[in-house]
Every structure is written in structure tokens, then in C-alpha cells.
Amino acid sequence: MLELDWSHLPFGYVKTDYNVRCYYRNGKWGEIETSSSEFISIHMAASSLHYGQEAFEGMKAFRGKDGKNRIFRWEENAMRMESSANGVMMAVVPREIFLESIVKAVKMNERFIPPFGTGASLYIRPLLIGTGARVGVKPADEYLFMVFVTPVGPYFKEGFKPVSLLIARDHDRAAPKGTGRFKVGGNYAASLAAGEEAHAKGYASALFLDAREKKYIDEAGPANFFAIKGNKYITPKSESILASITNKSLMDIAKDMGMEVEVRPVEVNELDSFDEVGACGTAAVISPVCKIDDPLTGHTYSYCKDGQAGPVSTKLYKRLQGIQYGEEDDVFNWNYIIE
Ligand SMILES: *Cc1c(COP(=O)(O)O)cnc(C)c1O
């Protein structure tokens, strides 16, 4: 067994043994290849470098209580990458190639899957980039799909700790008919300034509003927004947010727990009426939100008592993690068990 301080690993890059690559050339995908190099060699005029033709995914594999390794909802990530590829005019990775590549990347780096009980997991990063040389603005004719994995520690090292958010009044992440609903690097480039400004002021993340009216909540940096109000789980409906698979899963769990789920435009004005607020995504599952500051009005919206996460967010978080680590019944059939 590999000796790593699993419980204290950051959410960062750790070199593993192998990665997987598959090239699209002459209108078709080639064989799945494995490599032990951390580097790729591409043409300097590759469309991904100049015109942002790229999309990625983020998912995790977990070593379960029973010793089995599970990948969480891979098909959802495959479908989302398909949608992102179509969104920025790239070749679509067939679902069989996606699955075979992630399974291979996980299996070949089996010694990096953290032990059960450490709270750590193996992060899987599928990446699709335009490699064809382009100077004129036009989709590439060649693509590279690759998958690397890296072990990541538990997001909350001192327990399930609430964070604060800063409403981004001077920045937008994505336009209503733009690429906000695709998982493409350009959205991240567009969100960096707001994110760094929020970090510099001590916030975990920027909270983006709809770009048209600055009236509705979009999402919290690289995570979706949700709120709990009484027996309701409320999450924004917007054409410029990336549909989080964690959010989708939490909605199913909330319904299963007897809650009502509302997917609708959520106004900034409503923030005062919520009992709990959280940001959700693969990295943390849920980041409970303690407070949100609005620099326009100077108003602070507060949620947690004694710096603690709310009871509903805590319950949702535990149930989802329990399913991922095989401690709870996978009643939704979300796990792919690696044989
Ligand atoms: C990846 C991502 C999320 C979270 O999605 P999950 O599938 O839950 O990991 C949320 N917002 C943005 C902008 C993202 O890129």
C-alpha cells in the first residue's frame, strides 16, 4: 500500500502512474492508449490554445467500506461532456470510450485510491481538447481525449465547515445564451477575476448573478447554489449555469427524504427568507454557506448558528457520501462498481 497522508491531501495534483489518451483523426476515434508521461505534445496552433476549444469533467472514485471501488454516476459525466463538446463544436467522445478510459485510468492507478475511512477519494479528470492546427476561426479537425486521476483529501479537514460568499456585482461568469451551461475552460477564465477578488477579501467564492438583470442567482463559482426553506429544496433555473450532477443527486435525495424540490429562478431578494444555503459540486459535495455579502447594498445574509451547518444540509451531505462510500444502500443505482 502506498504511504500518503490521505486525510490531509489537498484538492490538488499528485502524480500518479498512468494516464489514458485517445485521438480523433480523419473523422474517427483511434485506440485507447496508456501513457506514463505527464506531458502531451500538440501543435502550437491547436484550436484549444487559441480559441478555447476544450471541455473537461470532474468525477470521483471511492474505495468503499466493503473494499470495492466505485465510480459515481459516470454516465451523467459522459452525457455532460457530450453536451459540452457539441456546445463548442468538438468531436463527441463515444460513451464506450469514455467509460473504458476512466475505468482504465482508475484501475491502472489502483494504489492511489485512498483507503476507506480517510475521507479521501480519487478524482478523475477527463479532458477533451482541439488539437488540429487552426489560424482562421473554425473548429479543429483533430481532437485529443485524455483522462488522468489524482488522489484528493477530504474537502473539509476539520469537519463540515460553513463558508462565506461574495455577490459578484462587477463581474459576470456567462451570458444567457452563451456557454455557461457547458463545462468549458473559457467559463473558468471568465470567472477567475471575480473569484480572486472574493478570495482576497476572505470569501470562499464569488456568487454570480444572471448577467441580464443582475436580479437572479446563477451559481457559486464552480458550484451550484441551493437553499433550504422549510421542507423545500430550492435551486436556480437558469440557462447560464452548469447543471451539477451533485445538485441533481441532492434533489433526488431530498425528494426521497420527503422534501419538495423547486427548480426556478431565485431572486437575490429572497436570500433573507432561506433557512439554509449551500454550494454543491463533486469536490466538496456540499459547502454549507454561513453568510453572503452584497457589496451593492452592504447587506449581509446570515444562515448558520454557532458557525455550524444546518441540519438539512448535514443530512443531505451524509446520505450522499454514504452512498458514494458504499455505507448506504445505492437505491438510485448511481455507483459503477469496478471489477
Ligand atoms: C463542474 C461544475 C459544477 C459542479 O458540478 P458537479 O457535477 O456536481 O461536480 C458546478 N458549476 C460549474 C460551473 C462547474 O463547472
The ligand as a Gaussian input file, in Angstrom:
#p B3LYP/6-31G(d) Opt

LIG

0 1
 C      -18.362000      21.188000     -12.505000
 C      -19.153000      22.363000     -12.114000
 C      -20.136000      22.313000     -11.108000
 C      -20.369000      21.091000     -10.261000
 O      -20.842000      20.001000     -10.977000
 P      -20.755000      18.543000     -10.365000
 O      -21.200000      17.660000     -11.464000
 O      -21.653000      18.489000      -9.204000
 O      -19.339000      18.332000      -9.974000
 C      -20.878000      23.459000     -10.865000
 N      -20.672000      24.599000     -11.550000
 C      -19.734000      24.682000     -12.511000
 C      -19.544000      25.962000     -13.219000
 C      -18.948000      23.581000     -12.825000
 O      -18.015000      23.680000     -13.771000

